[in-house]
Every structure is written in structure tokens, then in C-alpha cells.
């Protein structure tokens, strides 16, 4: 393998980007797998991979940004691996985001090199996946296909508000990325802001929800000179006007085949799994979707490389690998722990099934019946703020133990009729698989309550800030409510008013085995896992919750039928 480090490539405006090239040590022209992200390119190549065996997500040396792919495997299979540093990061000049032509220019440079055969694909996950979508939209004809696994936001760019903060509930993923030095960004002293930005900054500085998290307030004081993505979310906690329409125009610009996806782990930071589904749904090109299991992929990133090479042998080398003859969707089914395939997403055979919230915190396919006024009383929980407690109050709705296996695959929603006593709250809902449960419930002592030690496994979550409840009915589906999220759509709740909320819950794939229970928890707060508002892993962030005590009342009668909509997949022989 020939290694060429820190090559300077000049863009059309004179800005020079730093690039590393790894290529076979044999003369000839080769297809190129190009990677680019804000992550430091100096930890992407074989220097680290040769001394750090792949680390599972639970290992102390797992480090998120080693994501550009296994250089040695690519080169051994007859590809050149080019790893670039975008402008405004690490060794590259300029400021990130001020252009929209760098990928085009870099691909043009690649095609002019003596080792390039003129066919280019892209590799790398997460931040590297986000750049693949940008490159595809720039439209260089030599870019023949992309493989954006852990796909990044589809609406509003790589860190778009909708896919990163679904339902308008801010979380600290961008902050934790910076703490863990995942993204390289320039910093300077705080300076004056334009008048409109100054007003938004002062509004954020006065927000008591932000002030209680001093680590986030500290970012605000520096006026965007540190952790800019988190700073921007706090000063602009909404989706900018026109973002959805602009994204829909970008979908039309992507003219290359793509293979996207993410894993069941990604509901914690949202943008990768949501982005993958939104690109898959909206871009009409040859495409494939993969949904992997609940464990985050190892670092340095090396998994699914056989699939990546099959993909590019097909699109860059013209080899019939059979990959396009296979079903377009492949997913890991938890509960059964096996791979399955499908023809589309959501799966065409889905039976959308309502599980109704009921009395005694039950969950059942039986809808509520008209009843006396006493049956219309709400379930209640009151949450004190994180400044006073780390106890998360909740309501916990459980089905009876299932008589048969129940397979659930796809996006989920919760329709909730609820009342709060303040102008706002954060709805946080959790779907769990509980069991097996062989207990019985009778009036006898010891059998009146469910066992406290039942196994349970969290599958996915959903979020909605009450003031962001306005729906875009035209773009909504029963299984994916599409909230407006723009500044002018945000409206405080009238305390004491019963409001219908439609809450998006991120898609999952799980078989609830016979004897297990479906569990839905409704909360309004989560808690950092460490002190100083820190969490142990950057991709499992906590959320910015309310700084005041809020009482929540949940209704589930015939006139206000709160229910969970599950994508049930019928089992066939």
C-alpha cells in the first residue's frame, strides 16, 4: 500500500484542503472510495487501526469518530481510499459551511489523478455519511454511488433540527460530541452579534431551562465560539422557515444509487435513523435500507465492509454481485435475533394496530367503552425539576402477558389526550419489552402486584415538546406525525386544557415473545448519568427538561382514546 499524507488540494476559490490517499502498491488505475467529515482525518487510516483492535460499544477505548472505514480492506480489494478534511476543520483552510462545491472539486481532482479510473463512490459512517448526501446533491458525474450508513439528518442539513431534535425537545448530543473532541471546529473570542442574533442570544440567556444546565449556559455566554451546533439549537430552538421545502428540492437533486441505514441503538441520538428513513422514502433512485441491531458498530469502523465492497463492485467495477437482485430492505429482528428482509419501509404487510391505554395502567387492543363519569378521571404524575430531584416520575402501561409471539417492525406513534398545569412540558415516551412473566395476579398476599424483578429491555423512545404540537397534516401519516416545528407554529399550552398530542416514536424491530408484556412509559424528564451534567457516552445524551414542577394528567376514555399505534407484522409459515 502506498500512503500519501497531507496532500493539499486547492478548491475553486483558492482554499486548500488536506487529503490523505491510500492506494494499491501496483501500477494501474483503480476506482476510488472517497471519505470526508469534520472528524480528524489523522485518526482514520491504518495508523490507529493497526494498533487498536475493533472496540465494541461497551469498551472503554471505543471512540466514536473513527468512522472512515477499513483502509486495508478497501485497498486489498482493489480500491483507492481517499480521506479528506473539509474546509474549516483540523488541517484544512477556510470555514465549514460557506461553500457548496468542495465535494465536486475534490471528486474532479480525484478523477485527474493517474491512479484513478474515473469511478468514485463514498464511504464512512455518521459525519462521513452526512457529507455523502451533500456530495450527491452537488452532482459530479464521476460519483456513481454512495453508502451513507448512520445517515444524518434529511431535513436542514447534517444537523437539521427536525431529525436531530424530533418533537422540538432539545438534547445534548452536539454538546457531548464536542466534549469528546469528536468534531474539530475553530474557536475565537466572543464578539458582537447582528441585532437579530443578539436578541435571540439574550432570550436564550434568560431561559431558566437553559440556566439550570450550567454546562449549556456556559456555551451560551461564549456567543457561538464553542460547540456551535448546540449553541445554535439553544438560540434557534425551531426549524427555520423553508427548510422542509428546501430539503424536498435536495431530494430531487440526488441522482445516484444509495445504500443507507442505521441501527436500533440510534433512537438515542435520532438523526441517523430518522435521516436514513427519510432519505429512503423521499429519494427515487436505486436504493437499499439496512436496520441493524441494538449494539452500536465497533470502532475503528470495519463492520458491513463485505456489503460495502459488494455494493461498489457492482456500481464501480461492473461486477454482477447479485446485490440488486436481493430485497431492498434488510433488518435485524430483536427478540428472535435474526435477519429478515422486506420490499419497502414501512413493510407493505404491516397491520397497523392500536393498543389503548386503560384503567390501572393497562394496555389493550380493546378500545375504551362509554362509561360513567368516574371512569373518565385521568391518570396523574407530577415531575419536580432536575434541580430538586433525580427521580423520574412516570406512568407505566402494561399489556397482559401475550398468548402468542407478536412481531413489531417499523415506525410507531402515540396519540395522547393530556392536560398539564403549566404552559409547557416535554413528553418523553418509552417502549419496552417486559418479561417473560409467569406470575398471576389475585387477591392473595404476594400475588396482588407484578413481580418487581421482571426482565425488561428498552426498545425505543419518542419525544414532543407540548408547545410544538402543531401538525403538518399534509405530510403526516398515522404512524409518523410530521410537526411544523417552525417558530411561528410554537404555542404555549393553556393550563388545564385537555389537548390531543400526536407523538412520533422512533421505529424499531422486535418480536415480543409469548409470555412477555408490551410496556409503554410516559415521563417528562431524563437524567445525566454523571456529575457536572455529563454522560458516559456521547451518543446517549440527556434532554433539556423543564425547570419548574409540572403536573400531567393522562385521559383514556371513549371520548379521549389515548392509544399506541404499533406496526404489527403477521407471522407466516
N, C-alpha and C positions, 0 to 999 in steps of 0.2 A: 504494500500500500504506500502510495506517495502522499505526503502530507504537506500542504501549503497553508501557513497560518498568517492571519492578519493582512491578507491582501486588501488593498484599497481599491474600491470600485466607485467611480465618480458618477453621480446622478446628473440628470439634465440641467439642474440648477447649480451644479458645481459642488454640492455636498458629497463628502466621501464616506462610504460605509465600509465597515470592517467585515471581512468574509474569510472563512476557513474552507478549504477544499480538501477532500479525501477521495483518492481515485485509485483504480487498479494499477499495479506496477507492471503493466503490459501496454505496449503501444496500441493505439486504436481509438475509435470514437464510441462513446457509451451514452446511454440515457442517463438523465440526471434526476436525483431526488433532492429537492431544494427545501430547506427549513429556515424559518425566520421567526423570531419572537423577541420580546423585550428582555427575556431571561439572558443571563450572561452566557455567551457562546463558549467561553473558555472552560466551562464545566460540562459541555455537551459531548465532546468527542471521546476517543478511546483513552485519553489520559486518566479520566476518572473511572470509566467502565472497566479498565484493565485491573484496577486495584480494589474496586468496590463491587463485590458480588451483588446481584439484584436483591434489593431490600424490600420485604413485604411492608405493607402499610403500618403494621403494628411495631415495626423495628425502630429503635432509637436513631438509626442513621438514615432512615427514609427521608429524602429531601425532594420536595415537590418539583422544582424547576428543571430537573434533569430529564428533559422531555423530547429531545430532538431525534431520538431513535438510535438503534444499534448500528453504528458506523461499520463495524467489521462485517456484520451480516449483510448489509447492503452492498458493500464493496465485493464481498465474496460471491455475491450473486450477479455481479456484472453491472453495478450501478456506481455512478459518482455521487457522493454525498456532499452537498454544499450547505454550510450553516452560516447564515448571515445575521448581523446585528443591526436591527432597524435604527433609523436616524434618531438621535436624542437619547440613546441608551449605551451604556458602557463605552466602548471604543469608537463608536460612530458619531459623526458630527451632526449638528442640526437639532431640531426639536420634533419629537414624535407628534404625528397628527397634523402637521402643517402641509402635508402633500398627499396626493392620491395616485402617484405614478411610480413610486420606488420599486414595487414588485415588477412592474412592466419593464423598467430599466434594468433591473438585476437579471431578469429572465433573458432580456435581449443580450446582456453581457455574457451570460452562460452559453447562449447559442453560438456565440462567436469564438468560443474557446476551442483549441484544437482537439481537446478530449471529449467534446460534446457532439452527439449525433443529432442534436436539434430537437429531441423529445424530452419534455420536462414534466415531472409530477412533483407533488409536495408531500412532505411527511412531518410528523411531530404532533403532539397532542396538546390540549389546553391552549395556552398562549400561542403555540405554533399552529393549532387548528384555527384560531381566530384569524391569523394572518392568511391562511389558505383561502378563506372566504373573501377577504379583501383582494387578494391576488386574482382570484377567479373573476371578480367583478371588473378588474382592470383589463382583462381580456386579451392578454398576449396570445397569439395563435400557437406558440410553441408549448403552452401549458395544456396538456392533453387530458389530465385527470387530477383529482385531489383525494386525500384520505384524512379528513378532519375529524379524528376521534376526540372525544371531550370537546364538543364543537364550538363553544362560546355563543354569546347572545346572537339571535337573529334580528332583533329589533333594536336599532340605536347603536350599532357598532359593537365592538368586542365586549365592552362592559355596559351594554344598554340597560336602562332602568327596568324594563318590563321583565326580562328573563333573569336578571340578577336579583331584583327585589320584587318578586311576584306579590301582588296584592298591596304594594306600597309599603310593606314592612321592611325597614332598613335592617341590614345585618352587617357584621364586621369582617366579612371575608376580605375586602380590599385592605382594611387595616392590618389584619393578620398577615396577609401577603407581604406587606411592607416590613412588618416586624421581623419576619423570617427572611428578609432580604431576597424575596423571590423576584421582584421587579426592580430593575435599575432605572432610576429617574433622576434628572438633575434637580439640585436644590439651590436656593438663594435666600437672601434676607427678605422678610415680608415687606411689600411696598404698597403704594396706593392702588386702589381698585377703581375701575369705572363706576360712575354713580349708581347704576342699577345693580352692579355686583356688590358694591359697598352696602346697599340697602339689604340685599339678601344675606350678606355676611352678618350684618348686625342682627337681623331676625334670627338667624341660626344661633348666634352667640347668646341670645336671650331665651332660647328654648330650654326649659327646665329638664326635658327628657334628655337632651344632649349634655347638660351641665352635670347630671348625676354620673355620667361616664367621663371622668376627668381625662382619661386617655384620649377620648374622642374630642373633648373640649380643647385639649392641648393642640390637636391638629387644626382646629378652627382658628386659634389665636395666631397661627402662622400663615394664614391667608393663602392657603394652597401651595405653599412651598414644601410641604411634606405630605405624602400619601394622598396625592391629588384625587384619585378616584373616590376615596372615602370622603374627602373634603367636599367634592362636587356633589355627592349624594346628600350630604347634610345641608348644603346651601341651595341645592336644587332638588329637593326630595319629590320629584314627579317626573313624568315623561314629557319631554319638550314637544311643543306643537309640531305636527307634521312628521314625526318620527315613524309612525306606522306606515304612512303613505310612502315615505322615502324608502323604507325597508322593502315595501312591495315593489318599488321600482328596481331596487337592487336584486331582488329575486329574479326579475326578468333579465338582468344583465349576466347572470351566471349561466354559461353555455357549455360547461364541461361536466363529464360524469363525476359523481362523488360517492364516497362510501363514508358515512358518518355514524355517530352513535355515542354512547356513554355507558355508565354502569349504575346499578341500583344504589351505590354509595353516593351518587351525585345529587340526590334530593337535598343534601345538606347545604350545598352552595349553589344549586339550582341552575345557573346559567348554561352549564354544559349539556345537561339532559334536556332542558327546555329548548335550548338552541338547536340541538340535533333534531328534535321532533318538528320544530317549526320550519327548519330548512327542508327536511324531508317532505313535509306536507306542501310547501309552497313553491319549490323549485322543480320544474318539469324537465328533467334530464334523466338519462340512465343513472339509477341510484340504488344504494343499498343502505340498510339500517341495522346496527347491531346493538343490543342491550345486554350488557354483561352482568356479572354477579355483584354481591354486596361488598366485596373487598376491593379497595382501590388498587389499581395496577401498580406493579412494583417499580422501583427506581434503582438504577437508571432504567428508563423505559425500554423494554425489549419484547413485551408480550404482543401477540397477534401479528408478529412480523411475517410469519408464513403466509397469513392472509394478505398483508400489505404487498408482499412480493408476488403472490398470485394475481392480485389486482393490477400491479404495474407490468408484470409480464404480459398480461392481456392488453392493456391500453398503450404501453410504451414500446413493447417488443413484438406485438402482434402474435403472441403465442396463445393458442386456444387452451386456456387453463380450466374451462368449464365454469368459471366463477359467475358468468352472467346467465348461465342456464339454471342456477340454483334459485330458490325462493328469495325475494328481495329483503325479507326481514328475518333476523335470527335473534333469539333471546334466551337468556338463562332463566329457567323457571325455578325459583326458590321453593322450598317445601318438597319438591321432587328432586331437586339438584340434577337437572338435565337440560341439554339444549333442545330447543324447539324452533320451528320456522313458521313464517306466515307470509301472506301475499300482500299485506298492506298494514298500515298503522293508523288508527286502531285496527285490530284484526277484524276482517269482514264478518266472521261468525259470532262476534260479540253479542251477548244478550244483556242489554243494559237493565240492571236490577236494582230496585230501591230497597234499602234496609232502613226502616223507620225507627227513629228514636222514640222510646216509650217510657212508661212509668217504671219506677225502681231501676232507672238507668239501664233499660233493656234495649236491644237492637233486634229487629224482626222484620221479615218481609210482609207481615200483616200490617196493613195501614191502620191508623187510629180510627176508632169509631166515634160517632157523635155520642156525647156523654154529658152527665150532669156538670154543673159549673165547678164542682170540686175537682173534677178531672182536668180542668183547664189551668190549674195552677202551675207555675213554672218551676223548673229546677234552678238552683241558685248556687253560685260560688262568688266569693269576694277575694280579690287579689290585692294584697299590700305591695308597695313598690320594692324594688331591689335594694333601696337604701335602708329598708327596715327588716327585710326577711330574705332568705334564700329558699323558702318553702314555696313550691309551685302548687297552687291550688288547681283543682281540676274537677270536671265531671267525667265519669268513665262509663261508657255504654258498651254492654257486652251481649253478644248473641248467646243462645243456648249452645251447648256442645253440638257440633254439626253431625248429622247422621251419616253423611257421605262426604267424600272429598269435594272441595269447591275451589275451582281454579279461577283466579282473577288476574287478568293481563290487560294493562292499558291505563289511560288517564281516568281520573276519579274526580268527583265533585261532591260538595256538601251544601245542601240548602238548609239554611239555619234561620229560624224565626227567633229573634232575641231582643232583649231590652237591656240598656245599660243606664247607669245613673250619672254618667259624665258625658261630655261631648265626644269622647273618642276612646277607643281601646284597640288592642291588637288581638285578633283572633288567631290562635295557633292550634291547629288540629292535628292529631297523631293517629295513624292507623297501625294497629299491632296484630300479630298472630299470637294468641294465648292458648297454652295447653301443651300436651293433652290434659284433659280434665275428666277424671273418672269419678268425681265426687257427686253426691246427691245433696239436695237442699230440702230439709224437713224442719219440723218444729223441735226436733230433738237437740239437746245441747251438743255442741260440736259439729252440727250439720246445718246450722242456720246461716252460716257465712261461707263464701267461697274460700278455699284454701289460700293462705297468704303467700305460699311459695310456688304458685303455678309458674312454669316457664313462660316467658314472653319474649317476643322478638319484634323490634320496631321495624316497620316496612317502609314508611314514607310519611311525609307531612304536607300540610297546606297552611297558607297564611293569608290574612286580609286585614288591613287597617280599616276600621269601621268607616272612617271619613272618606275612604277611597272606594266605596261600594258601588259607584255608578257603573253601569254596564254599557258596553258597546254591543247592542243587541244584534246588529248585522253580522258581526264577526264572532259572536258567541255560539257555542253548541251546548247541549245539555251536559256533556262531560268536560267541557273546558270553557268556563265563563271568561270572557275577554273584557277586562275592566278598562275604563277610559284612561285613568291614571294621570291625565293632564292637570295642570294647576287649576284651571277653571272648573274642573269636574270635582274637585275636592270639596266636601261639605261636611261640617260638623253634624253629629247626630243630636237630635232633640232628646235630652234625658227623659226617660220614662216612656218613650215611644217604642212600640214593637216594630222592628224593621226586618225585612227579609234580606238576608245576605246569601250570595252565591259564592262559595269559596272553592278555588281551584286546589286540588290535591295532586301532587306530582305522581306521574304514572309509576306503576310497579308491575311485577310479575311474580305471583306466588300461588301455590296450592295450599289452602287451609285444609289440613288432613282431617279425616273423620275423628271426632272427639275433641277437636280444637274449637276455640271460640274466635269470632271476629270482634275486635276491640277498637272502639273509637274514643279517644280522649279529647276533651275541649279545654284548652288552657288560654292564658293570655301573657305568659312570661316564660322565658328560659334563663338560664344562669351560666355565667362564665365558669369554666372548670378549674381555673386557677385564681390566684390573688392578683391585684392590680388590673382587674378586668382582662386577664389573659386566658387563652385556651391552649391546650397542649398541641393541637394540630391545626394548621391554618385552614384546612378545607372543612372543618366542623365548627363554624362560627356561631356566636350567640346573636341575639337580635336587640335592637334598641326598643326597650319597652317603656311603659308609662311611668311617670314619676309621681303619680297620685294613686290612691286607693280607688278601685273601681269594682262595683258590684254588677254581676252579669246574671241575667235571667233567661233561661232557655225554654221555649214553648214547643210542645209536640202534640197538639190536639188535632181534631179533624179539620178545623179551620186554619191551623198553622202547622202543617205536617212536616216538621223538620226531618230530613232524610239524607242518607248517604247513597250515592249512585255508584254502583260497582260494575265494572266490565267483566261479567261472568262468561267464561269460555266453556261451552258444553264439552264434556268428555265423550270421545267416540271410541269404538272398539279398535 
